[in-house]
Amino acid sequence: MLLFRSEETVNLWCASHDIPRRPQVNLTQLWQLAVQWYRNRLTLESRRPAPDEMVPIFASLGLTGPFWDPKSDQWR
């Protein structure tokens, strides 16, 4: 995971490393994702969300498309 100050910085980094831009999350989305992903981390039932549970978590944060589909083989 890389953190950037601005869209311009993302574009410059991607261009300098010859890497295509991928979908991004802002800090609010990242925080909310962590809260939902690890909500039961300190319980005996702690486990990673299953793929079918991941999709609604991502969608609730506005993270949609093939990149956010755990069953997809596309990363665009």
C-alpha positions in Angstrom: 0.0 0.0 0.0 1.3 3.4 -0.9 0.0 6.7 0.4 0.1 9.8 -1.8 -0.6 13.5 -1.2 -2.5 14.2 -4.4 -3.7 12.8 -7.7 -0.8 14.5 -9.4 1.7 12.7 -7.1 0.0 9.4 -8.0 0.3 10.1 -11.7 4.0 11.1 -11.4 4.8 8.0 -9.4 3.0 5.7 -11.8 4.7 7.4 -14.8 8.1 7.2 -13.2 7.7 3.5 -12.4 5.9 2.6 -15.7 3.0 1.2 -13.7 -0.6 1.8 -14.7 -2.9 3.5 -12.2 -5.0 1.2 -10.2 -8.2 2.0 -8.3 -7.6 4.2 -5.2 -9.0 4.5 -1.8 -9.0 7.7 0.3 -8.1 7.7 4.0 -11.8 7.6 5.1 -12.5 4.6 2.9 -9.3 2.9 4.1 -10.3 3.5 7.8 -13.8 2.2 7.2 -12.5 -0.8 5.4 -10.2 -1.6 8.3 -13.0 -1.2 10.8 -15.3 -3.6 8.9 -12.5 -6.0 8.0 -11.2 -6.4 11.5 -14.3 -5.9 13.5 -14.1 -9.3 15.2 -10.3 -9.5 15.3 -10.2 -9.8 19.1 -12.7 -12.6 19.3 -12.3 -16.3 19.2 -14.4 -16.3 16.0 -12.0 -14.0 14.2 -11.5 -14.9 10.6 -11.0 -13.2 7.3 -14.2 -12.3 5.4 -15.2 -14.9 2.8 -15.3 -13.7 -0.8 -19.1 -13.4 -0.7 -18.8 -11.2 2.4 -16.1 -9.0 0.9 -18.2 -7.7 -2.0 -20.8 -6.0 0.2 -18.1 -4.6 2.4 -16.3 -3.1 -0.6 -19.6 -1.8 -2.1 -20.6 -0.1 1.1 -17.5 2.0 0.8 -18.0 2.8 -2.9 -15.3 0.3 -4.0 -16.8 -1.4 -7.0 -15.7 -2.9 -10.3 -13.5 -5.9 -11.3 -10.6 -4.8 -9.1 -12.7 -5.1 -6.0 -14.3 -8.4 -6.9 -12.5 -11.1 -5.1 -13.6 -13.7 -7.7 -12.4 -11.6 -10.7 -9.2 -12.3 -12.5 -9.1 -8.7 -13.8 -7.2 -5.9 -12.1 -8.4 -2.9 -14.0 
